[in-house]
């Protein structure tokens, strides 16, 4: 199962990299048209793309975490945050892109939301009593 999740996560990262490449080079895509047709589609896209990537990468890193100010932070969430930060800040230097703090905010909200979802999904289920299962 870990190999499947890892493969899907790497493929999804590749998809995001391709979308970023298209945007950086000023090319158009059906995805961009779809995003433009949805109210706040750009922000929803940032939230969902980086959120789903966070969920997958957290499992790729086998839910490894570290403690920061008495909070457990997933290593995968940190990796995705750094990727999002570098990608968003790099837009300042790319002529046909626009640095937008609200895009970064949508990325961060997606990362936080899907980190919490990771925690919820990964909570071990208590063992069922054999007598109560019938």
C-alpha positions as CSV (number, residue, x, y, z in Angstrom):
1,X,0.0,0.0,0.0
2,X,2.9,2.4,0.8
3,X,4.3,1.9,-2.7
4,X,1.0,2.7,-4.3
5,X,0.6,5.9,-2.2
6,X,4.2,6.9,-2.9
7,X,3.7,6.3,-6.6
8,X,0.5,8.3,-6.7
9,X,2.0,11.1,-4.7
10,X,5.1,11.4,-7.0
11,X,2.8,11.4,-10.0
12,X,0.7,14.1,-8.4
13,X,3.8,16.1,-7.7
14,X,4.7,15.7,-11.3
15,X,1.3,17.0,-12.4
16,X,1.7,20.1,-10.1
17,X,5.2,20.7,-11.5
18,X,3.8,20.5,-15.1
19,X,1.1,23.0,-14.2
20,X,3.7,25.3,-12.6
21,X,5.8,25.0,-15.8
22,X,2.9,25.9,-18.0
23,X,2.1,28.9,-15.9
24,X,5.8,30.0,-15.7
25,X,6.1,29.8,-19.5
26,X,2.8,31.6,-20.2
27,X,1.2,28.6,-21.8
28,X,-2.5,27.9,-21.6
29,X,-4.2,24.7,-20.4
30,X,-7.7,23.4,-20.0
31,X,-7.0,23.4,-16.3
32,X,-6.4,27.2,-16.3
33,X,-9.7,27.7,-18.1
34,X,-11.5,25.5,-15.6
35,X,-10.0,27.4,-12.7
36,X,-11.0,30.7,-14.3
37,X,-14.6,29.5,-14.7
38,X,-15.0,28.8,-10.9
39,X,-15.5,31.7,-8.5
40,X,-12.3,31.9,-6.4
41,X,-11.1,29.0,-8.5
42,X,-7.5,30.0,-8.3
43,X,-7.5,30.0,-4.5
44,X,-9.6,26.7,-4.4
45,X,-7.0,25.2,-6.7
46,X,-4.1,26.2,-4.5
47,X,-5.9,24.9,-1.4
48,X,-6.8,21.5,-3.0
49,X,-3.5,20.9,-4.9
50,X,-1.2,21.7,-2.0
51,X,-3.6,20.1,0.5
52,X,-3.8,16.8,-1.4
53,X,-0.1,16.8,-2.0
54,X,0.4,17.2,1.7
55,X,-1.8,14.2,2.5
56,X,0.1,12.0,0.1
57,X,3.6,13.2,1.1
58,X,2.8,12.7,4.8
59,X,2.2,9.1,4.1
60,X,5.2,8.8,1.8
61,X,7.3,9.9,4.8
62,X,5.4,7.3,6.9
63,X,3.9,10.0,9.1
64,X,7.3,11.0,10.5
65,X,7.0,14.1,12.6
66,X,9.0,16.4,14.8
67,X,8.0,18.6,17.8
68,X,8.0,22.4,17.4
69,X,6.6,24.6,20.2
70,X,4.9,21.6,21.7
71,X,3.2,20.8,18.4
72,X,3.9,17.7,16.3
73,X,4.6,18.7,12.7
74,X,4.7,16.2,9.9
75,X,7.9,16.1,7.9
76,X,5.9,15.8,4.7
77,X,3.8,18.9,5.6
78,X,7.1,20.8,6.1
79,X,8.4,19.7,2.8
80,X,5.3,20.7,1.0
81,X,5.2,24.1,2.8
82,X,8.8,24.8,1.7
83,X,8.0,23.8,-1.9
84,X,4.9,26.1,-1.9
85,X,6.9,29.0,-0.3
86,X,9.7,28.7,-2.9
87,X,7.3,28.4,-5.8
88,X,5.1,31.3,-4.7
89,X,8.1,33.6,-3.9
90,X,9.8,32.7,-7.2
91,X,6.9,34.3,-9.0
92,X,8.3,37.7,-8.2
93,X,11.2,37.0,-10.6
94,X,9.1,35.5,-13.4
95,X,7.7,38.3,-15.8
96,X,4.4,36.6,-16.7
97,X,3.6,35.6,-13.1
98,X,2.2,37.6,-10.2
99,X,3.4,37.2,-6.6
100,X,0.1,36.9,-4.6
101,X,0.1,36.5,-0.8
102,X,-3.4,35.1,-0.9
103,X,-2.2,32.2,-3.1
104,X,0.4,31.4,-0.4
105,X,-2.3,31.7,2.2
106,X,-4.5,29.3,0.3
107,X,-1.5,26.9,0.0
108,X,-0.9,27.1,3.8
109,X,-4.6,26.6,4.7
110,X,-4.6,23.5,2.4
111,X,-1.4,22.2,4.1
112,X,-2.8,22.7,7.6
113,X,-6.3,21.3,6.7
114,X,-4.8,18.2,5.1
115,X,-2.3,17.8,7.9
116,X,-5.2,17.6,10.3
117,X,-6.9,15.1,8.0
118,X,-3.7,13.1,8.0
119,X,-3.8,13.0,11.7
120,X,-7.5,12.0,11.7
121,X,-7.0,9.2,9.2
122,X,-3.9,7.8,11.0
123,X,-5.5,7.5,14.4
124,X,-5.3,3.8,15.3
125,X,-8.7,2.2,15.7
126,X,-9.2,0.5,19.1
127,X,-9.3,-3.3,18.9
128,X,-12.8,-4.8,18.9
129,X,-13.8,-7.2,21.5
130,X,-14.4,-10.6,19.9
131,X,-17.7,-11.0,21.9
132,X,-19.1,-7.7,20.9
133,X,-18.5,-8.3,17.1
134,X,-21.4,-10.6,16.8
